[in-house]
């Protein structure tokens, strides 16, 4: 929340009030003189001079108390309001006494005025007390809420009533608590990610490292003398190294996504060429599993303002994932077209037949390190890092788009994402 900027800087507000009061006093003197001077010219001028001096003196005393912090030392708004009312009553009584003496008013008149001011003072004290109580109740509630936040309850919120300074203070408190709650949630997610990373590293890195160590030790010790077996060990070791390289690359990408430092080199790109190149690079893998790859691109989608390397990574992750889990003899279809509900967005879908993902699993697909049970039955060539879909989501979100998955036993599974057709290059800067 952004607080409103005062029209007058706070350091000049007290001086401004004093200047305005002085101008009002001078204006009032002129009005009083114009009305009363013809009647009591020999009395009015001394009376005005005396009251003006009293007014300036009271203003100076109030300003001195304000600057020295005496008012803040009272310790309570209620006490401050009572002091304010008592001082005002005393000032009025002093003015009445001066007027009665100057005008030679009789004691009965002055007694009646004193009695009236007494009852008016009692009423003012009661009114001031409840006005102060209305303010202090909200301040006490704010103090209690601040104590809860200090103890870690960042969900604490206060109802905002009115539009005064205390209401704005409460709005600022709510905004602060909301920001702290978001930070705490980010810390919780980061801690969970750290735990997942430790568990993942201990499981997925230990296996290939152990395998490579055993094979390399066998080769180094000369245990394996058969040339064909030696070649197979070397090829297997290279595959494990390539797998570890992919894992490190994925970890690096996820680390940048987590901290929000992703540079997008936005430029007009042919989405059809991008899909064609990605499909071509995975055609051999699909052919080995006897899976048919199809592409359908609407002519209205080119050109698209995207970071081609990042969107190609998204396409590769989705298509590779579809090939990995699609049974032999099925097909994978990639399509791109304008979004039906929003022509300013491009929708890209990767659909594979023969695969059904349970509804309760769909929300977890794009989480870091998440892998379904089927992945555990895959061969070593099909092992994944559990980061591909999370990285795809991060890249799509960085473009201002969205990504999701749908699945049914009859139709199969579809991964879809949307991206704006046009966007400024500023959106590609690190955030």
C-alpha positions as CSV (number, residue, x, y, z in Angstrom):
1,X,0.0,0.0,0.0
2,X,1.2,3.5,-0.8
3,X,0.4,6.3,1.7
4,X,-0.9,9.5,0.3
5,X,1.7,12.3,0.0
6,X,0.7,15.3,2.2
7,X,0.1,18.6,0.4
8,X,2.4,20.3,2.9
9,X,5.7,18.6,4.0
10,X,5.4,17.5,7.7
11,X,8.3,19.6,8.8
12,X,6.5,22.7,7.6
13,X,3.0,21.8,8.9
14,X,3.4,23.3,12.4
15,X,4.8,26.5,11.0
16,X,2.0,26.6,8.4
17,X,-0.7,26.3,11.1
18,X,0.9,29.1,13.1
19,X,1.0,31.4,10.1
20,X,-2.7,30.6,9.2
21,X,-3.7,31.2,12.8
22,X,-1.9,34.6,12.8
23,X,-3.6,35.6,9.6
24,X,-7.0,34.5,11.0
25,X,-6.3,36.5,14.1
26,X,-5.4,39.7,12.2
27,X,-8.4,39.2,10.0
28,X,-10.6,38.8,13.1
29,X,-9.2,41.9,14.7
30,X,-10.1,44.0,11.6
31,X,-13.6,42.6,11.7
32,X,-14.1,43.3,15.4
33,X,-12.7,46.8,15.1
34,X,-15.0,47.6,12.2
35,X,-18.0,46.4,14.2
36,X,-17.3,47.5,17.7
37,X,-14.9,50.5,17.5
38,X,-17.7,53.1,16.8
39,X,-19.4,52.0,20.0
40,X,-16.6,51.5,22.5
41,X,-13.5,52.8,20.8
42,X,-11.7,53.6,24.1
43,X,-12.3,50.0,25.4
44,X,-12.1,47.7,22.4
45,X,-8.5,48.5,21.3
46,X,-6.9,47.7,24.7
47,X,-9.1,44.6,24.9
48,X,-8.1,43.4,21.5
49,X,-4.4,44.0,22.2
50,X,-4.6,42.0,25.5
51,X,-6.5,39.1,24.0
52,X,-4.1,39.1,21.0
53,X,-1.2,38.9,23.4
54,X,-2.9,36.0,25.3
55,X,-3.6,34.2,22.0
56,X,0.0,34.5,20.8
57,X,1.3,33.4,24.2
58,X,-0.9,30.3,24.2
59,X,0.2,29.4,20.7
60,X,3.8,29.8,21.6
61,X,3.3,27.6,24.7
62,X,1.6,24.9,22.6
63,X,4.3,25.0,20.0
64,X,7.0,24.7,22.7
65,X,5.3,21.7,24.3
66,X,5.0,20.1,20.8
67,X,8.7,20.6,20.0
68,X,10.0,19.5,23.4
69,X,7.9,16.3,23.4
70,X,5.9,17.2,26.5
71,X,2.6,16.2,24.7
72,X,4.0,12.8,23.8
73,X,5.1,12.2,27.4
74,X,1.5,12.2,28.7
75,X,1.3,8.5,27.8
76,X,-2.3,8.3,26.6
77,X,-4.6,10.0,24.1
78,X,-7.3,10.1,26.7
79,X,-5.1,12.1,29.1
80,X,-4.1,14.4,26.2
81,X,-7.8,15.0,25.2
82,X,-8.6,15.8,28.9
83,X,-5.7,18.2,29.1
84,X,-6.8,19.8,25.9
85,X,-10.3,20.3,27.1
86,X,-9.2,21.7,30.5
87,X,-6.8,24.1,28.9
88,X,-9.5,25.3,26.5
89,X,-12.0,25.8,29.3
90,X,-9.3,27.7,31.4
91,X,-8.5,29.9,28.4
92,X,-12.2,30.7,27.8
93,X,-12.7,31.5,31.5
94,X,-9.7,33.7,31.5
95,X,-11.0,35.6,28.5
96,X,-14.4,36.0,30.2
97,X,-12.9,37.2,33.4
98,X,-10.8,39.8,31.4
99,X,-13.9,40.9,29.5
100,X,-16.0,41.2,32.7
101,X,-13.4,43.3,34.4
102,X,-12.8,45.6,31.4
103,X,-16.6,46.1,30.9
104,X,-17.2,46.5,34.6
105,X,-19.8,43.6,34.5
106,X,-21.5,42.8,37.8
107,X,-20.5,39.7,39.8
108,X,-23.9,38.1,39.2
109,X,-23.3,38.2,35.4
110,X,-19.8,36.7,35.9
111,X,-21.2,34.0,38.2
112,X,-23.7,33.0,35.6
113,X,-21.1,32.8,33.0
114,X,-18.8,30.8,35.3
115,X,-21.6,28.3,36.0
116,X,-22.4,28.0,32.3
117,X,-18.7,27.3,31.5
118,X,-18.6,24.7,34.3
119,X,-21.4,22.6,32.9
120,X,-20.0,23.2,29.4
121,X,-16.6,21.9,30.6
122,X,-18.2,18.8,32.1
123,X,-19.9,18.1,28.8
124,X,-16.7,18.8,26.9
125,X,-14.7,16.4,29.2
126,X,-17.2,13.6,28.6
127,X,-17.2,14.2,24.9
128,X,-13.4,14.4,24.8
129,X,-13.1,11.2,26.7
130,X,-15.2,9.2,24.3
131,X,-13.6,10.7,21.3
132,X,-10.2,9.7,22.7
133,X,-11.6,6.2,23.5
134,X,-12.8,5.8,19.9
135,X,-9.2,6.5,18.8
136,X,-7.4,4.5,21.5
137,X,-9.6,1.4,20.9
138,X,-8.4,1.1,17.4
139,X,-4.8,1.8,18.4
140,X,-4.9,-0.9,21.2
141,X,-6.3,-3.4,18.6
142,X,-3.4,-2.4,16.3
143,X,-0.9,-3.0,19.2
144,X,-2.5,-6.5,19.8
145,X,-2.3,-7.3,16.1
146,X,1.3,-6.2,16.0
147,X,2.1,-8.5,18.9
148,X,0.5,-11.5,17.0
149,X,2.6,-10.7,14.0
150,X,5.7,-10.5,16.1
151,X,4.9,-14.0,17.4
152,X,4.7,-15.3,13.8
153,X,1.0,-15.1,13.1
154,X,1.2,-13.3,9.7
155,X,-2.4,-14.0,8.9
156,X,-3.5,-11.3,11.3
157,X,-5.7,-8.6,9.7
158,X,-7.7,-5.7,11.1
159,X,-10.9,-4.3,9.9
160,X,-10.5,-0.8,8.4
161,X,-13.1,1.7,9.6
162,X,-13.3,5.3,8.5
163,X,-10.8,7.2,6.4
164,X,-8.7,9.1,9.0
165,X,-5.0,8.7,9.8
166,X,-5.6,5.7,12.1
167,X,-7.5,4.0,9.3
168,X,-4.6,4.6,6.9
169,X,-2.2,3.2,9.6
170,X,-4.3,0.1,9.8
171,X,-4.3,-0.3,6.0
172,X,-0.5,0.0,6.1
173,X,-0.4,-2.6,8.9
174,X,-2.6,-5.0,6.8
175,X,-0.3,-4.5,3.8
176,X,2.8,-5.2,5.9
177,X,1.2,-8.4,7.3
178,X,0.2,-9.5,3.9
179,X,3.8,-9.0,2.6
180,X,5.2,-10.8,5.5
181,X,2.8,-13.7,5.0
182,X,3.9,-13.9,1.3
183,X,7.6,-13.8,2.4
184,X,7.0,-16.5,4.9
185,X,5.2,-18.7,2.3
186,X,8.2,-18.2,0.0
187,X,10.5,-19.2,2.7
188,X,8.4,-22.3,3.4
189,X,8.4,-23.3,-0.2
190,X,12.2,-22.7,-0.5
191,X,12.8,-24.9,2.5
192,X,10.6,-27.6,1.0
193,X,12.5,-27.3,-2.2
194,X,15.8,-27.6,-0.4
195,X,14.6,-30.8,1.3
196,X,13.3,-32.2,-2.0
197,X,16.7,-31.4,-3.5
198,X,18.6,-33.2,-0.8
199,X,16.4,-36.2,-1.1
200,X,16.6,-36.1,-4.9
201,X,20.4,-35.7,-5.0
202,X,20.9,-38.6,-2.5
203,X,18.7,-40.9,-4.6
204,X,19.3,-39.9,-8.3
205,X,22.9,-38.9,-8.2
206,X,24.1,-41.8,-6.0
207,X,22.9,-44.4,-8.5
208,X,24.7,-43.2,-11.7
209,X,27.9,-42.3,-9.7
210,X,28.0,-45.7,-8.2
211,X,27.4,-47.4,-11.6
212,X,30.1,-45.4,-13.2
213,X,32.6,-46.0,-10.4
214,X,32.0,-49.8,-10.6
215,X,32.5,-49.9,-14.4
216,X,35.5,-47.6,-14.5
217,X,37.2,-49.6,-11.7
218,X,36.6,-52.8,-13.6
219,X,38.1,-51.2,-16.7
220,X,41.1,-49.7,-14.8
221,X,41.8,-53.0,-13.0
222,X,41.7,-55.0,-16.2
223,X,39.0,-57.2,-14.9
224,X,37.1,-56.8,-18.2
225,X,39.2,-58.1,-21.1
226,X,36.5,-58.7,-23.6
227,X,36.6,-55.8,-26.1
228,X,32.8,-55.8,-26.7
229,X,32.1,-55.6,-23.0
230,X,34.7,-52.8,-22.6
231,X,33.0,-50.8,-25.4
232,X,29.6,-51.4,-23.8
233,X,30.9,-50.2,-20.4
234,X,32.4,-47.1,-22.0
235,X,29.1,-46.3,-23.8
236,X,27.1,-46.8,-20.6
237,X,29.5,-44.5,-18.7
238,X,29.1,-41.8,-21.4
239,X,25.3,-42.1,-21.1
240,X,25.5,-41.7,-17.3
241,X,27.7,-38.6,-17.8
242,X,25.2,-37.2,-20.3
243,X,22.4,-37.9,-17.9
244,X,24.3,-36.1,-15.1
245,X,25.0,-33.2,-17.4
246,X,21.3,-32.9,-18.1
247,X,20.5,-32.9,-14.4
248,X,23.0,-30.2,-13.7
249,X,21.6,-28.1,-16.5
250,X,18.1,-28.5,-15.2
251,X,19.2,-27.6,-11.7
252,X,20.9,-24.5,-13.0
253,X,17.7,-23.5,-14.9
254,X,15.6,-24.1,-11.8
255,X,17.9,-22.1,-9.6
256,X,17.6,-19.1,-11.9
257,X,13.8,-19.5,-12.1
258,X,13.6,-19.7,-8.3
259,X,15.4,-16.4,-7.8
260,X,13.6,-14.8,-10.8
261,X,16.7,-13.9,-12.8
262,X,15.7,-15.2,-16.2
263,X,16.8,-13.1,-19.2
264,X,14.4,-13.4,-22.1
265,X,15.8,-12.4,-25.5
266,X,12.4,-11.4,-27.0
267,X,12.2,-11.2,-30.8
268,X,9.7,-12.0,-33.5
269,X,9.8,-15.8,-34.1
270,X,8.1,-18.2,-36.4
271,X,6.3,-20.6,-34.0
272,X,5.7,-23.0,-36.9
273,X,9.4,-23.2,-37.6
274,X,10.2,-23.6,-33.9
275,X,7.7,-26.6,-33.7
276,X,9.0,-28.1,-36.9
277,X,12.7,-28.0,-35.7
278,X,11.7,-29.4,-32.3
279,X,9.7,-32.3,-33.8
280,X,12.5,-33.0,-36.2
281,X,15.1,-33.4,-33.4
282,X,12.8,-35.9,-31.6
283,X,11.6,-37.8,-34.7
284,X,14.2,-40.5,-34.3
285,X,13.2,-41.1,-30.7
286,X,9.6,-41.3,-31.6
287,X,10.4,-43.7,-34.5
288,X,12.2,-46.1,-32.2
289,X,9.1,-46.4,-30.1
290,X,6.8,-46.6,-33.2
291,X,5.1,-43.4,-32.2
292,X,3.7,-41.0,-34.9
293,X,4.4,-37.3,-34.5
294,X,1.9,-34.9,-36.1
295,X,2.0,-31.1,-36.3
296,X,-0.8,-28.6,-36.9
297,X,0.0,-24.9,-36.9
298,X,-2.5,-22.2,-37.9
299,X,-1.2,-19.7,-40.4
300,X,-2.4,-16.8,-38.2
301,X,0.0,-17.4,-35.3
302,X,3.3,-16.3,-37.0
303,X,5.1,-14.2,-36.0
304,X,5.2,-14.4,-32.2
305,X,7.2,-12.2,-29.8
306,X,9.0,-14.8,-27.7
307,X,12.4,-15.9,-26.5
308,X,12.9,-18.7,-29.0
309,X,15.5,-20.7,-27.0
310,X,13.2,-20.8,-23.9
311,X,10.0,-21.7,-25.8
312,X,11.9,-24.4,-27.8
313,X,13.0,-25.8,-24.4
314,X,9.3,-25.8,-23.4
315,X,8.3,-27.6,-26.6
316,X,11.1,-30.1,-26.2
317,X,10.3,-30.9,-22.6
318,X,6.6,-31.4,-23.4
319,X,7.1,-33.5,-26.6
320,X,9.9,-35.6,-25.1
321,X,7.7,-36.2,-22.0
322,X,4.8,-37.2,-24.3
323,X,7.0,-39.7,-26.2
324,X,8.4,-41.1,-23.0
325,X,5.0,-42.0,-21.6
326,X,3.0,-42.8,-24.8
327,X,2.7,-46.6,-25.5
328,X,4.0,-48.0,-28.8
329,X,1.8,-47.6,-31.8
330,X,0.1,-44.4,-30.4
331,X,0.5,-40.9,-31.7
332,X,1.5,-37.5,-30.4
333,X,0.0,-34.3,-31.9
334,X,1.4,-30.8,-31.6
335,X,-0.9,-27.9,-32.5
336,X,-0.6,-24.1,-32.3
337,X,-3.4,-21.6,-33.0
338,X,-4.9,-18.3,-31.7
339,X,-6.7,-18.7,-28.4
340,X,-10.4,-18.9,-28.9
341,X,-11.3,-16.7,-26.0
342,X,-8.4,-14.2,-26.4
343,X,-7.0,-13.6,-29.9
344,X,-4.0,-11.8,-28.4
345,X,-2.8,-15.1,-27.0
346,X,-1.3,-18.1,-28.7
347,X,-2.3,-21.6,-27.5
348,X,0.1,-24.5,-28.1
349,X,-1.0,-28.1,-27.2
350,X,0.8,-31.4,-27.1
351,X,-1.6,-34.3,-27.1
352,X,-0.8,-37.9,-26.8
353,X,-3.2,-40.9,-27.0
354,X,-3.3,-44.0,-24.9
355,X,-2.2,-42.3,-21.7
356,X,-4.5,-41.3,-18.8
357,X,-3.3,-39.3,-15.8
358,X,-5.5,-39.4,-12.7
359,X,-7.2,-36.2,-11.8
360,X,-5.6,-36.0,-8.4
361,X,-2.2,-36.2,-10.0
362,X,-2.6,-33.3,-12.5
363,X,-2.1,-30.5,-10.0
364,X,1.4,-31.9,-9.0
365,X,2.8,-32.4,-12.5
366,X,4.5,-29.0,-12.7
367,X,6.0,-29.2,-9.2
368,X,9.8,-29.5,-8.9
369,X,11.2,-33.1,-8.5
370,X,7.7,-34.6,-9.1
371,X,7.7,-37.8,-11.0
372,X,4.8,-40.2,-11.4
373,X,5.0,-43.9,-10.5
374,X,5.4,-44.8,-14.1
375,X,8.7,-43.1,-14.3
376,X,10.2,-45.6,-11.8
377,X,9.6,-48.4,-14.2
378,X,11.4,-46.7,-17.1
379,X,14.7,-47.8,-18.4
380,X,17.9,-45.9,-17.7
381,X,17.5,-44.2,-21.1
382,X,14.2,-42.8,-20.0
383,X,15.2,-41.5,-16.6
384,X,14.2,-38.0,-15.9
385,X,15.1,-35.3,-13.4
386,X,11.6,-34.4,-12.4
387,X,12.4,-30.8,-13.3
388,X,11.3,-30.7,-17.0
389,X,7.7,-29.6,-16.5
390,X,8.7,-27.3,-13.7
391,X,11.2,-25.5,-16.0
392,X,8.5,-25.4,-18.7
393,X,6.1,-23.7,-16.4
394,X,8.8,-21.2,-15.3
395,X,9.6,-20.2,-18.9
396,X,5.9,-19.9,-19.9
397,X,5.1,-17.8,-16.8
398,X,8.1,-15.6,-17.6
399,X,6.5,-14.8,-21.0
400,X,3.3,-13.8,-19.2
401,X,1.5,-17.1,-20.1
402,X,0.0,-20.1,-18.4
403,X,0.5,-23.8,-18.7
404,X,-1.8,-26.7,-17.6
405,X,-2.7,-30.4,-18.3
406,X,-5.9,-32.2,-19.0
407,X,-6.5,-36.0,-19.2
408,X,-9.2,-38.5,-19.8
409,X,-9.2,-42.3,-20.3
410,X,-11.0,-41.9,-23.7
411,X,-9.1,-39.0,-25.3
412,X,-5.7,-39.3,-23.7
413,X,-3.6,-36.5,-22.2
414,X,-3.0,-32.9,-23.4
415,X,-0.4,-30.4,-22.1
416,X,-1.3,-26.9,-23.2
417,X,0.3,-23.5,-22.7
418,X,-0.6,-19.9,-23.8
419,X,1.8,-17.0,-24.5
420,X,1.0,-13.4,-25.7
421,X,1.4,-12.9,-29.4
422,X,3.0,-9.5,-28.8
423,X,4.9,-8.2,-25.8
424,X,7.5,-5.6,-25.1
425,X,11.1,-6.6,-24.7
426,X,11.1,-5.2,-21.2
427,X,9.2,-8.3,-20.1
428,X,12.3,-10.3,-20.9
429,X,14.5,-8.6,-18.4
430,X,15.4,-10.3,-15.2
431,X,13.0,-9.8,-12.4
